[in-house]
């Protein structure tokens, strides 16, 4: 049995996922938007958030867990903020609209904050802060994860999720600085990838309920993820979860629905996105030149003996994207088989 990944062009991924989502019941235009964002995630190297998620999305759509024709609308609004009701639509559609509104508000007010409730899983956080780069803005995004895998520091009840954070900062000559991170050591999507491929997890990702290292990804349900930096990571996950969840009237803590195990319940996922218009603070070109200077300072700083180079957040993603645009997205044979089963169930051609 082959274990070598094959390369698939982004355009083919978009076409395949669009057909799958339409066959599941999503309107064609919305399916195309979601598919393009999912494929963009794959191109950027976010392998746990692109086509890998398609079978789960299809299951939720077919089980009635997603509103196929949502009325995405603003519930509350002031000049520099809004609360967006996603009406249980696909998260990619909801958060894209939140980013658009945040950018419009930032153009007028210098800042634009949009909180979201009744959204759904929307892929990698960096997708949405990157949208603000096109407007010469800095973006900040956070979300309540779609399943709890993290207890409060020192506890055993899983009340928090990975609660991802992303920040994007434009530069002039170099790739943008893009931080995209979970508040846990590993995102749960990486755990699911390991389980699908039958690969062990590194020690430090998860522990079992006795506090011992858990490396068998197929037993992930028996343990929980570890926060970055111990109690500090727990604090970040808690507070950003409150900003993305509680503040918007979205699910948090015990109210979070595990969308991996429950395909039909409304998740009421919460997110927020903040846009900062650089022009409101200083000259845009001057700011970008200064960020180029940050790049230069970081890259030229001395390294430890066993370190080849200093890297900045988003640098690896930029290199991965360049390679995948040229040569296609690698699709692991195990994922290929799962996608073939999904296609057969929808009556469409396999990838």
C-alpha positions as a printed NumPy array, in Angstrom:
array([[  0.   ,   0.   ,   0.   ],
       [  1.467,   3.334,  -1.042],
       [  2.282,   5.94 ,   1.594],
       [  3.432,   8.621,  -0.846],
       [  1.306,  11.741,  -1.135],
       [  0.216,  12.87 ,  -4.574],
       [  0.064,  16.511,  -5.588],
       [ -3.247,  18.118,  -6.562],
       [ -3.546,  21.659,  -8.007],
       [ -5.551,  24.149,  -5.982],
       [ -7.997,  24.592,  -8.869],
       [ -8.834,  20.878,  -8.787],
       [ -9.317,  20.973,  -5.027],
       [-11.692,  23.924,  -5.375],
       [-13.658,  22.176,  -8.13 ],
       [-13.933,  18.917,  -6.183],
       [-14.964,  20.551,  -2.91 ],
       [-17.457,  22.837,  -4.675],
       [-19.118,  19.807,  -6.29 ],
       [-19.175,  17.979,  -2.959],
       [-20.715,  20.88 ,  -1.042],
       [-23.31 ,  21.483,  -3.769],
       [-24.18 ,  17.782,  -3.778],
       [-24.607,  18.002,  -0.002],
       [-27.048,  20.899,  -0.435],
       [-25.082,  24.171,  -0.257],
       [-25.968,  26.828,  -2.871],
       [-23.421,  26.924,  -5.682],
       [-22.027,  30.409,  -4.989],
       [-21.613,  29.71 ,  -1.277],
       [-20.069,  26.313,  -2.008],
       [-17.517,  27.982,  -4.284],
       [-16.608,  30.547,  -1.631],
       [-16.158,  27.919,   1.074],
       [-14.212,  25.595,  -1.234],
       [-11.825,  28.351,  -2.278],
       [-11.101,  29.284,   1.344],
       [-10.59 ,  25.625,   2.279],
       [ -8.186,  25.129,  -0.627],
       [ -6.36 ,  28.324,   0.333],
       [ -5.861,  26.819,   3.788],
       [ -4.263,  23.773,   2.168],
       [ -2.002,  25.921,   0.015],
       [ -0.831,  27.806,   3.128],
       [  0.075,  24.507,   4.811],
       [ -2.864,  24.317,   7.221],
       [ -3.446,  20.668,   6.343],
       [ -5.812,  20.052,   9.249],
       [ -8.208,  22.76 ,   8.064],
       [ -8.579,  22.34 ,   4.301],
       [ -9.924,  19.414,   2.287],
       [ -9.271,  17.209,   5.334],
       [-12.364,  18.786,   6.923],
       [-14.667,  18.178,   3.956],
       [-16.183,  14.854,   5.134],
       [-17.017,  16.357,   8.529],
       [-18.64 ,  19.411,   6.936],
       [-20.66 ,  17.158,   4.623],
       [-21.824,  15.06 ,   7.583],
       [-22.989,  18.162,   9.428],
       [-24.784,  19.54 ,   6.378],
       [-26.583,  16.252,   5.683],
       [-27.506,  15.857,   9.368],
       [-29.106,  19.292,   9.436],
       [-26.427,  20.837,  11.649],
       [-25.781,  23.697,   9.191],
       [-28.247,  26.275,   7.899],
       [-27.806,  26.127,   4.126],
       [-29.426,  29.511,   3.465],
       [-28.555,  31.682,   6.466],
       [-29.605,  35.276,   6.999],
       [-26.201,  36.6  ,   8.107],
       [-27.008,  39.937,   9.722],
       [-25.851,  42.56 ,  12.194],
       [-27.614,  42.342,  15.564],
       [-25.903,  45.259,  17.309],
       [-23.788,  48.077,  15.956],
       [-21.877,  51.239,  16.785],
       [-19.458,  53.165,  14.58 ],
       [-16.402,  51.027,  15.397],
       [-18.051,  47.708,  16.297],
       [-20.736,  45.224,  15.402],
       [-22.119,  41.901,  16.589],
       [-22.839,  39.602,  13.663],
       [-25.45 ,  36.85 ,  13.773],
       [-24.236,  33.994,  11.57 ],
       [-27.653,  32.274,  11.645],
       [-25.833,  28.919,  11.848],
       [-24.335,  29.3  ,   8.381],
       [-21.023,  27.833,   7.233],
       [-18.331,  29.479,   9.326],
       [-16.261,  30.493,   6.292],
       [-19.161,  32.598,   5.001],
       [-19.865,  34.154,   8.39 ],
       [-16.301,  35.106,   9.297],
       [-15.57 ,  36.407,   5.787],
       [-18.502,  38.782,   6.222],
       [-17.215,  39.763,   9.67 ],
       [-13.813,  40.614,   8.165],
       [-15.466,  42.708,   5.453],
       [-17.485,  44.693,   8.004],
       [-14.434,  45.149,  10.263],
       [-12.43 ,  46.578,   7.353],
       [-15.213,  48.994,   6.42 ],
       [-15.482,  50.237,   9.981],
       [-11.722,  50.611,  10.305],
       [-11.626,  52.798,   7.192],
       [-13.942,  55.239,   8.97 ],
       [-12.939,  54.885,  12.619],
       [ -9.369,  53.623,  12.44 ],
       [-10.447,  50.429,  14.203],
       [-13.218,  47.939,  13.549],
       [-14.182,  45.125,  15.927],
       [-16.772,  42.553,  14.863],
       [-17.896,  39.786,  17.188],
       [-19.774,  36.754,  15.894],
       [-22.3  ,  34.313,  17.323],
       [-24.14 ,  31.363,  15.77 ],
       [-21.238,  30.72 ,  13.434],
       [-19.481,  27.402,  12.765],
       [-15.98 ,  26.024,  12.288],
       [-14.255,  28.322,   9.794],
       [-10.844,  26.783,   9.143],
       [ -7.5  ,  28.335,  10.105],
       [ -7.53 ,  31.69 ,  11.866],
       [ -4.947,  33.179,   9.501],
       [ -7.386,  33.019,   6.562],
       [ -9.309,  35.976,   7.902],
       [ -6.561,  38.257,   9.191],
       [ -4.876,  37.894,   5.798],
       [ -7.988,  39.439,   4.234],
       [ -7.24 ,  42.663,   6.109],
       [ -3.724,  42.856,   4.667],
       [ -5.328,  43.706,   1.324],
       [ -6.588,  46.925,   2.936],
       [ -3.207,  47.859,   4.49 ],
       [ -4.581,  46.904,   7.886],
       [ -3.407,  44.834,  10.811],
       [ -5.791,  42.015,  11.686],
       [ -6.388,  40.138,  14.924],
       [ -8.731,  37.159,  15.171],
       [ -9.74 ,  34.665,  17.845],
       [-12.319,  31.903,  18.087],
       [-13.831,  29.459,  20.522],
       [-12.79 ,  26.042,  19.242],
       [-15.465,  23.581,  18.158],
       [-14.76 ,  20.943,  20.793],
       [-13.367,  21.141,  24.313],
       [-10.052,  19.345,  24.743],
       [ -8.459,  21.391,  27.529],
       [ -9.267,  21.521,  31.256],
       [ -8.579,  24.548,  33.442],
       [ -5.002,  24.477,  34.701],
       [ -4.722,  21.661,  37.238],
       [ -8.201,  20.285,  36.511],
       [ -9.597,  17.313,  34.594],
       [-12.936,  18.557,  33.18 ],
       [-12.481,  19.737,  29.603],
       [-14.035,  23.207,  29.662],
       [-11.866,  24.939,  27.055],
       [-10.823,  24.334,  23.492],
       [ -7.746,  25.194,  21.438],
       [ -9.165,  28.755,  21.094],
       [ -6.912,  29.855,  18.212],
       [ -5.438,  33.324,  17.755],
       [ -4.11 ,  34.975,  14.591],
       [ -2.415,  38.321,  13.947],
       [ -1.34 ,  39.585,  10.513],
       [  1.033,  42.546,   9.977],
       [  1.966,  43.786,   6.481],
       [  5.479,  44.573,   5.33 ],
       [  6.887,  46.043,   2.125],
       [  9.555,  43.722,   0.702],
       [  9.069,  40.631,   2.836],
       [  6.112,  38.321,   3.461],
       [  3.641,  39.614,   6.032],
       [  4.238,  38.608,   9.626],
       [  1.369,  36.2  ,  10.344],
       [  1.022,  34.542,  13.72 ],
       [ -1.493,  31.682,  13.679],
       [ -1.519,  29.584,  16.815],
       [ -3.65 ,  27.52 ,  19.115],
       [ -3.476,  28.234,  22.827],
       [ -2.708,  24.527,  23.215],
       [  0.64 ,  22.938,  22.324],
       [ -0.977,  21.343,  19.281],
       [ -4.19 ,  22.081,  17.416],
       [ -6.669,  19.199,  17.579],
       [ -6.69 ,  19.024,  13.785],
       [ -3.072,  17.842,  13.966],
       [ -4.116,  15.118,  16.393],
       [ -6.817,  13.987,  13.947],
       [ -4.27 ,  13.947,  11.113],
       [ -1.956,  11.739,  13.185],
       [ -4.843,   9.395,  13.978],
       [ -5.87 ,   9.145,  10.328],
       [ -2.307,   8.275,   9.283],
       [ -1.661,   5.91 ,  12.201],
       [  1.263,   8.03 ,  13.38 ],
       [  2.234,   8.629,  17.036],
       [  1.96 ,  12.076,  18.608],
       [  5.053,  13.683,  20.119],
       [  5.225,  13.708,  23.9  ],
       [  3.955,  17.01 ,  25.227],
       [  0.866,  17.301,  23.019],
       [ -1.525,  15.41 ,  25.283],
       [ -1.703,  13.685,  28.659],
       [ -4.118,  11.081,  29.978],
       [ -6.323,  11.513,  33.036],
       [ -3.516,  10.251,  35.246],
       [ -1.251,  13.029,  34.007],
       [  0.923,  10.666,  31.945],
       [  2.048,  11.402,  28.35 ],
       [ -0.433,  10.221,  25.698],
       [  1.139,   9.548,  22.292],
       [ -1.405,   7.206,  20.656],
       [ -3.559,   9.547,  18.566],
       [ -6.299,   6.905,  18.263],
       [ -6.762,   7.201,  22.061],
       [ -7.014,  10.999,  22.049],
       [-10.502,  10.804,  23.544],
       [ -9.011,   9.326,  26.695],
       [ -6.944,  12.417,  27.502],
       [ -6.652,  16.128,  26.9  ],
       [ -4.444,  18.665,  25.181],
       [ -1.838,  20.643,  27.073],
       [ -1.792,  24.459,  27.002],
       [  1.223,  26.367,  25.722],
       [  3.373,  27.675,  28.552],
       [  1.425,  25.871,  31.264],
       [ -0.863,  28.144,  33.251],
       [ -0.112,  31.089,  30.931],
       [ -1.535,  29.227,  27.922],
       [ -4.591,  28.3  ,  29.955],
       [ -5.025,  32.   ,  30.792],
       [ -4.798,  32.98 ,  27.128],
       [ -7.295,  30.303,  26.094],
       [ -9.686,  31.36 ,  28.827],
       [ -9.602,  35.108,  28.147],
       [ -9.649,  34.944,  24.35 ],
       [-12.454,  32.405,  24.636],
       [-14.433,  34.882,  26.726],
       [-13.87 ,  37.631,  24.14 ],
       [-14.897,  35.369,  21.252],
       [-17.647,  33.495,  23.071],
       [-19.228,  35.074,  26.142],
       [-19.   ,  38.662,  24.869],
       [-20.873,  37.731,  21.68 ],
       [-23.538,  35.518,  23.228],
       [-21.843,  32.428,  21.735],
       [-21.16 ,  29.039,  23.304],
       [-18.426,  28.773,  25.92 ],
       [-17.351,  26.216,  28.519],
       [-19.901,  23.464,  29.084],
       [-22.123,  24.882,  26.325],
       [-19.602,  24.096,  23.556],
       [-20.804,  21.376,  21.176],
       [-18.227,  18.824,  19.997],
       [-18.824,  19.057,  16.261],
       [-16.688,  15.941,  15.71 ],
       [-19.127,  13.799,  17.709],
       [-22.418,  15.675,  17.176],
       [-23.345,  16.421,  13.57 ],
       [-26.851,  17.784,  14.089],
       [-26.785,  20.231,  17.023],
       [-26.306,  23.957,  16.476],
       [-22.785,  24.8  ,  17.674],
       [-23.29 ,  28.57 ,  18.179],
       [-19.595,  29.096,  17.538],
       [-18.16 ,  32.465,  18.563],
       [-15.388,  34.425,  16.861],
       [-14.168,  37.998,  16.695],
       [-12.011,  39.938,  14.268],
       [-10.309,  43.275,  14.848],
       [ -9.095,  45.503,  12.   ],
       [ -6.593,  48.306,  12.597],
       [ -6.189,  50.805,   9.756],
       [ -2.473,  51.628,   9.731],
       [ -3.162,  54.965,   8.01 ],
       [ -5.031,  56.114,  11.111],
       [ -1.847,  55.653,  13.146],
       [  0.97 ,  56.588,  10.758],
       [  2.071,  56.663,   7.133],
       [  1.469,  53.21 ,   5.665],
       [  4.687,  53.02 ,   3.628],
       [  6.726,  54.169,   6.596],
       [  5.132,  51.483,   8.755],
       [  5.854,  48.781,   6.187],
       [  9.473,  49.929,   5.879],
       [  9.806,  49.667,   9.626],
       [  8.411,  46.121,   9.537],
       [ 11.019,  45.339,   6.876],
       [ 13.531,  46.615,   9.428],
       [ 12.075,  44.218,  11.996],
       [ 12.578,  41.399,   9.506],
       [ 16.191,  42.448,   8.963],
       [ 16.94 ,  42.713,  12.668],
       [ 15.444,  39.325,  13.479],
       [ 17.022,  37.485,  10.549],
       [ 20.488,  38.955,  11.147],
       [ 20.575,  38.286,  14.892],
       [ 23.096,  35.666,  16.128],
       [ 21.836,  32.092,  16.463],
       [ 22.514,  29.289,  18.889],
       [ 25.023,  26.661,  17.68 ],
       [ 22.354,  24.181,  16.54 ],
       [ 20.06 ,  26.743,  14.878],
       [ 20.348,  27.357,  11.121],
       [ 18.337,  30.566,  10.933],
       [ 15.867,  32.778,  12.744],
       [ 12.347,  32.536,  11.344],
       [  9.447,  34.914,  11.693],
       [  5.782,  33.922,  12.04 ],
       [  4.328,  33.293,   8.591],
       [  7.683,  32.714,   6.898],
       [  7.28 ,  28.951,   6.663],
       [  3.725,  29.36 ,   5.401],
       [  4.968,  31.684,   2.652],
       [  7.528,  29.086,   1.503],
       [  4.961,  26.276,   1.655],
       [  2.47 ,  28.34 ,  -0.362],
       [  5.073,  29.079,  -3.042],
       [  5.83 ,  25.378,  -3.393],
       [  2.185,  24.295,  -3.419],
       [  1.131,  26.913,  -5.943],
       [  3.814,  25.574,  -8.261],
       [  3.514,  21.843,  -7.594],
       [  0.106,  21.286,  -6.017],
       [ -1.158,  20.348,  -2.561],
       [  0.057,  16.976,  -1.201],
       [ -2.811,  14.558,  -0.52 ],
       [ -1.889,  11.628,   1.722],
       [ -3.198,   8.204,   0.573],
       [ -5.198,   7.778,   3.794],
       [ -6.948,  11.111,   3.18 ],
       [ -7.432,  10.169,  -0.483],
       [ -9.378,   7.065,   0.574],
       [-11.561,   9.033,   2.988],
       [-12.303,  11.613,   0.285],
       [-13.107,   8.854,  -2.229],
       [-15.673,   7.408,   0.199],
       [-17.138,  10.884,   0.712],
       [-17.39 ,  11.415,  -3.055],
       [-19.054,   8.031,  -3.569],
       [-21.611,   8.864,  -0.918],
       [-22.426,  12.116,  -2.731],
       [-22.466,  10.57 ,  -6.207],
       [-19.633,  12.72 ,  -7.586],
       [-16.285,  11.867,  -9.188],
       [-13.416,  11.273,  -6.743],
       [-10.6  ,  13.734,  -6.331]])
